[in-house]
């Protein structure tokens, strides 16, 4: 009897690229999902210096990887080098997720916005597609702030106020949607808090090894939600103050977990869930 040879499916490979990259928890997240779904695949850290990133990116077209994540300092370079861009990536001006097609084209996306808003809705006990309303104040005007602003606008927030010590950076961010985003000076934050529904810190202030965020949030209304993109420490001083005031909070780890979902689905064909087990797995590495 003649036995037909069965072709073994190629193991799909994905990565996170940055410089430095040893601190990244993305391999823990994707490794957890690969095991959970019984997928024979891999996800690795790749350290690439900025000068070498164009060559690394060109190599992706050879098809050795299904795609990967991009972190500091390569998000803007990936935006410039991608063959195709999602509308979200275009608006944000940065890429954090790459998907390589069978014909070698590299598509750039930005899932930070989706990850942030999914975490925010979850923290408030809302459905995944529930619209948001009110006014938001975003601290900072960098790449993460751009993603957060886009997420808030798309979720229904009427006005996003961007507070940054460099007002010109705030104006550049406001160009995304001048009718709904307004730059403000750092000194003007306090006066706006009584009418603020969402306060989001996208700066490194409060992160381990950084200066603290010195801001009195007592004027926030009782229904306000305070979010911080920092996840080391998991509970920043800002979030601790918010909890003490009885406000809902959203930590940076939740955003990290939720932003990973679309990439995993694109590379490995399964949409994973953010669960307590996954959160515990990542938390264990933060404590070690």
Backbone torsions as a table, in degrees:
resi	resn	phi	psi	omega
1	UNK	NA	134.2	-178.7
2	UNK	-88.4	127.1	178.2
3	UNK	-100.2	123.9	177.4
4	UNK	-73.9	139.6	178.0
5	UNK	-75.2	133.7	178.0
6	UNK	-101.5	124.2	-178.9
7	UNK	-74.9	125.9	178.0
8	UNK	-77.8	126.1	179.8
9	UNK	-58.7	140.6	178.7
10	UNK	-67.9	142.9	176.7
11	UNK	-71.1	125.6	179.4
12	UNK	-80.2	137.0	-177.3
13	UNK	-121.7	140.6	175.7
14	UNK	-137.1	174.7	-172.0
15	UNK	-157.0	169.5	163.4
16	UNK	-126.5	130.6	-177.2
17	UNK	-118.0	136.9	179.3
18	UNK	-170.6	-174.1	179.1
19	UNK	-160.2	102.6	1.3
20	UNK	-78.6	174.8	-174.5
21	UNK	-139.1	-7.7	-175.2
22	UNK	-60.9	-25.6	-177.0
23	UNK	-78.6	-14.0	-172.1
24	UNK	-62.1	134.0	176.4
25	UNK	-95.2	0.6	-178.6
26	UNK	-57.4	-39.8	177.1
27	UNK	-60.7	-31.6	177.3
28	UNK	-66.4	-43.9	-178.9
29	UNK	-62.8	-53.9	-175.8
30	UNK	-71.7	-33.3	175.2
31	UNK	-63.1	-38.4	177.3
32	UNK	-61.6	-45.7	-178.8
33	UNK	-68.9	-38.5	177.8
34	UNK	-59.0	-44.5	179.0
35	UNK	-68.0	-41.7	-177.4
36	UNK	-61.0	-38.1	-176.9
37	UNK	-98.7	3.5	177.7
38	UNK	63.5	35.7	-178.4
39	UNK	-94.3	131.4	176.1
40	UNK	-85.4	93.2	-178.7
41	UNK	-151.9	179.6	-179.8
42	UNK	-142.9	156.1	178.0
43	UNK	-145.7	122.7	-172.2
44	UNK	-131.5	157.0	171.1
45	UNK	-83.8	138.4	175.6
46	UNK	-132.3	118.8	179.5
47	UNK	-91.7	117.8	-179.1
48	UNK	-131.0	123.3	177.5
49	UNK	-69.2	152.9	-177.7
50	UNK	-53.0	-40.2	-178.5
51	UNK	-64.8	-24.9	-177.3
52	UNK	-96.4	-3.6	-174.0
53	UNK	-65.9	-41.0	178.0
54	UNK	-56.9	-40.3	179.0
55	UNK	-67.9	-40.7	176.7
56	UNK	-60.0	-45.5	-178.3
57	UNK	-62.5	-42.9	179.3
58	UNK	-60.3	-35.8	179.6
59	UNK	-66.0	-22.2	179.5
60	UNK	-62.9	-28.1	-177.6
61	UNK	-69.1	-11.8	177.7
62	UNK	-78.7	-8.8	171.8
63	UNK	84.3	16.7	179.2
64	UNK	-74.6	-20.1	179.0
65	UNK	-124.8	147.3	174.3
66	UNK	-76.0	-20.5	179.6
67	UNK	153.4	-166.4	-178.5
68	UNK	-179.4	177.8	176.7
69	UNK	-99.0	152.5	179.1
70	UNK	-123.9	129.2	177.6
71	UNK	-127.6	-174.9	-176.5
72	UNK	-53.4	132.6	8.3
73	UNK	-108.1	29.5	-168.2
74	UNK	-103.1	1.9	-172.6
75	UNK	-63.9	-39.5	179.9
76	UNK	-74.0	-37.0	177.9
77	UNK	-64.5	-41.1	177.7
78	UNK	-63.2	-36.1	176.4
79	UNK	-59.8	-43.9	-178.0
80	UNK	-71.5	-31.6	-172.4
81	UNK	-91.1	-17.9	-175.3
82	UNK	-63.1	143.5	178.0
83	UNK	-73.7	-36.2	179.3
84	UNK	-135.8	153.0	-179.5
85	UNK	-133.0	142.3	171.6
86	UNK	-71.7	160.1	178.8
87	UNK	-62.8	-36.0	179.0
88	UNK	-63.5	-44.5	178.7
89	UNK	-61.5	-39.7	179.4
90	UNK	-61.3	-43.9	-177.6
91	UNK	-68.6	-37.8	-178.3
92	UNK	-78.2	-32.8	-179.1
93	UNK	82.0	21.6	-179.8
94	UNK	-155.0	155.8	-178.2
95	UNK	-123.5	134.6	174.1
96	UNK	-123.1	-3.1	-178.9
97	UNK	-138.5	129.8	179.1
98	UNK	-118.2	139.1	176.0
99	UNK	-128.5	125.0	-178.5
100	UNK	-98.4	123.7	-179.9
101	UNK	-81.8	169.9	-178.8
102	UNK	-63.7	-26.8	179.0
103	UNK	-92.0	10.4	173.1
104	UNK	88.3	4.7	176.7
105	UNK	-79.8	144.0	-177.9
106	UNK	-111.4	117.9	179.9
107	UNK	-99.4	134.0	179.9
108	UNK	-105.4	135.9	178.3
109	UNK	-133.7	166.7	173.6
110	UNK	-130.6	109.6	-177.7
111	UNK	-97.8	1.8	178.1
112	UNK	-60.4	-39.2	-179.4
113	UNK	-63.4	-48.8	-179.9
114	UNK	-63.7	-39.5	179.5
115	UNK	-64.9	-41.1	179.8
116	UNK	-64.1	-48.2	-173.6
117	UNK	-71.8	-32.8	176.7
118	UNK	-64.1	-41.4	178.4
119	UNK	-67.3	-39.4	-180.0
120	UNK	-64.4	-45.7	179.0
121	UNK	-63.0	-42.2	-179.6
122	UNK	-61.9	-40.8	-178.7
123	UNK	-65.8	-25.8	-179.3
124	UNK	-97.0	1.3	178.8
125	UNK	72.4	29.1	-178.5
126	UNK	-98.0	158.7	174.7
127	UNK	-66.3	155.1	-176.2
128	UNK	-56.6	-26.8	-178.5
129	UNK	-112.7	15.1	-178.1
130	UNK	-67.0	133.0	178.3
131	UNK	-71.7	151.6	175.8
132	UNK	-107.5	161.6	178.9
133	UNK	-145.9	168.6	178.2
134	UNK	102.9	-162.9	-178.1
135	UNK	-112.8	140.7	177.6
136	UNK	-119.6	143.5	171.8
137	UNK	-116.0	122.1	180.0
138	UNK	-109.5	124.3	178.7
139	UNK	-91.8	121.1	-177.9
140	UNK	106.4	159.5	-178.1
141	UNK	-139.8	25.1	179.2
142	UNK	-86.1	-162.3	-176.9
143	UNK	-61.1	-41.6	179.5
144	UNK	-66.7	-38.6	177.7
145	UNK	-61.4	-37.4	177.9
146	UNK	-62.7	-44.1	179.2
147	UNK	-64.0	-42.1	179.8
148	UNK	-64.4	-43.0	-179.8
149	UNK	-61.9	-45.1	178.2
150	UNK	-60.9	-43.4	180.0
151	UNK	-61.1	-44.9	-178.7
152	UNK	-65.0	-42.4	178.7
153	UNK	-62.8	-46.5	-177.9
154	UNK	-65.6	-26.3	-179.7
155	UNK	-83.2	-7.1	175.2
156	UNK	114.3	-2.1	178.9
157	UNK	-61.3	132.5	-176.2
158	UNK	-76.1	-39.8	-177.1
159	UNK	-136.8	131.1	174.8
160	UNK	-116.4	118.3	178.2
161	UNK	-100.6	123.6	-176.1
162	UNK	-104.8	113.6	-179.3
163	UNK	-100.8	123.8	-179.8
164	UNK	-149.0	143.6	179.9
165	UNK	-64.6	-32.7	174.5
166	UNK	-94.8	100.2	-173.9
167	UNK	-63.2	-30.1	-180.0
168	UNK	-63.8	-37.8	176.3
169	UNK	-63.1	-37.8	176.6
170	UNK	-63.7	-39.1	178.0
171	UNK	-65.0	-38.0	178.4
172	UNK	-62.7	-40.7	178.7
173	UNK	-67.4	-39.7	-178.0
174	UNK	-61.9	-21.0	179.6
175	UNK	-63.9	-17.1	176.2
176	UNK	-57.7	-41.9	179.8
177	UNK	-157.2	82.5	-174.2
178	UNK	-58.5	-24.6	-178.1
179	UNK	-75.2	-22.8	-174.0
180	UNK	-122.9	-11.2	177.8
181	UNK	-112.9	131.0	-179.3
182	UNK	-130.1	125.7	177.0
183	UNK	-77.0	142.9	176.9
184	UNK	-135.4	156.8	176.0
185	UNK	-74.8	155.6	-179.3
186	UNK	-59.0	-35.4	-178.4
187	UNK	-69.9	-13.3	-177.3
188	UNK	-93.0	1.6	-175.1
189	UNK	-63.3	-49.2	-173.3
190	UNK	-54.7	-40.2	-177.1
191	UNK	-68.8	-20.3	-176.5
192	UNK	-93.8	-15.5	-173.9
193	UNK	-61.8	-36.5	-179.1
194	UNK	-59.1	-23.8	-179.4
195	UNK	-106.1	14.2	-174.6
196	UNK	-99.8	129.9	178.5
197	UNK	-93.6	-33.8	-178.9
198	UNK	-131.3	125.1	175.1
199	UNK	-116.0	123.5	-174.1
200	UNK	-127.2	122.8	174.8
201	UNK	-95.1	116.9	175.5
202	UNK	-111.1	6.1	179.5
203	UNK	-86.7	166.6	174.8
204	UNK	-77.7	-3.7	-179.4
205	UNK	-60.1	127.1	-177.4
206	UNK	98.2	-12.7	177.4
207	UNK	-72.6	152.0	177.1
208	UNK	-52.7	125.4	179.6
209	UNK	87.9	-3.2	179.7
210	UNK	-110.4	166.8	177.3
211	UNK	-64.9	151.9	178.9
212	UNK	-72.3	159.7	173.9
213	UNK	-91.3	109.4	-176.9
214	UNK	-94.1	94.8	-176.7
215	UNK	-148.7	127.1	177.1
216	UNK	-84.8	110.9	-176.7
217	UNK	-101.3	8.5	-179.6
218	UNK	-56.1	-32.3	-179.7
219	UNK	-69.3	-9.5	-179.6
220	UNK	-61.2	143.4	177.4
221	UNK	-70.3	161.4	-175.0
222	UNK	-63.0	-24.2	-179.2
223	UNK	-89.5	2.4	-176.8
224	UNK	-68.6	152.1	173.5
225	UNK	-116.7	133.1	178.7
226	UNK	-111.0	124.8	-178.5
227	UNK	-120.9	147.0	177.6
228	UNK	-135.9	129.2	-179.6
229	UNK	-79.4	-10.9	178.2
230	UNK	-71.1	137.5	174.3
231	UNK	-125.7	11.0	172.9
232	UNK	-139.3	96.9	8.2
233	UNK	-76.8	160.9	-179.1
234	UNK	-64.3	-45.6	174.6
235	UNK	-105.5	103.4	177.8
236	UNK	-73.8	168.5	177.0
237	UNK	-59.9	-35.3	178.1
238	UNK	-61.1	-47.2	-179.4
239	UNK	-68.3	-35.8	178.2
240	UNK	-63.4	-41.7	178.1
241	UNK	-64.5	-39.9	179.5
242	UNK	-63.9	-43.1	178.9
243	UNK	-62.5	-40.8	-180.0
244	UNK	-62.8	-26.4	178.3
245	UNK	-88.2	0.0	-179.6
246	UNK	80.7	18.9	-178.9
247	UNK	-91.7	152.9	173.6
248	UNK	-73.0	149.0	-179.1
249	UNK	-133.7	157.7	175.9
250	UNK	-135.0	117.7	-176.7
251	UNK	-90.2	168.3	-176.4
252	UNK	-69.5	-24.9	179.9
253	UNK	-65.2	-39.4	179.0
254	UNK	-59.8	-42.2	177.4
255	UNK	-62.6	-43.5	-180.0
256	UNK	-58.9	-43.1	-178.3
257	UNK	-68.5	-46.3	-176.2
258	UNK	-69.5	-33.6	-179.4
259	UNK	-68.6	-17.7	-178.3
260	UNK	-79.6	-18.6	-173.7
261	UNK	-60.5	-52.5	-176.3
262	UNK	-60.9	-37.1	179.9
263	UNK	-64.6	-47.3	179.8
264	UNK	-58.0	-43.2	179.5
265	UNK	-61.9	-42.0	-178.9
266	UNK	-66.6	-38.0	-176.2
267	UNK	-83.2	-39.0	-170.6
268	UNK	-113.9	-1.9	172.1
269	UNK	78.8	10.8	179.2
270	UNK	-131.5	133.4	176.7
271	UNK	-88.6	112.8	-177.1
272	UNK	-84.3	168.6	178.9
273	UNK	-114.9	146.0	173.2
274	UNK	-85.4	113.2	-174.5
275	UNK	-120.8	168.9	175.6
276	UNK	-62.1	-36.0	179.9
277	UNK	-63.2	-40.9	177.7
278	UNK	-65.3	-45.9	180.0
279	UNK	-58.6	-42.4	178.8
280	UNK	-64.3	-37.7	-179.6
281	UNK	-63.1	-42.0	-179.8
282	UNK	-74.0	-39.7	178.9
283	UNK	-59.5	-35.8	-179.7
284	UNK	-61.8	-34.6	-179.8
285	UNK	-77.3	-27.8	177.7
286	UNK	-71.2	-30.9	-178.8
287	UNK	-81.6	-23.5	-175.1
288	UNK	-77.6	NA	NA
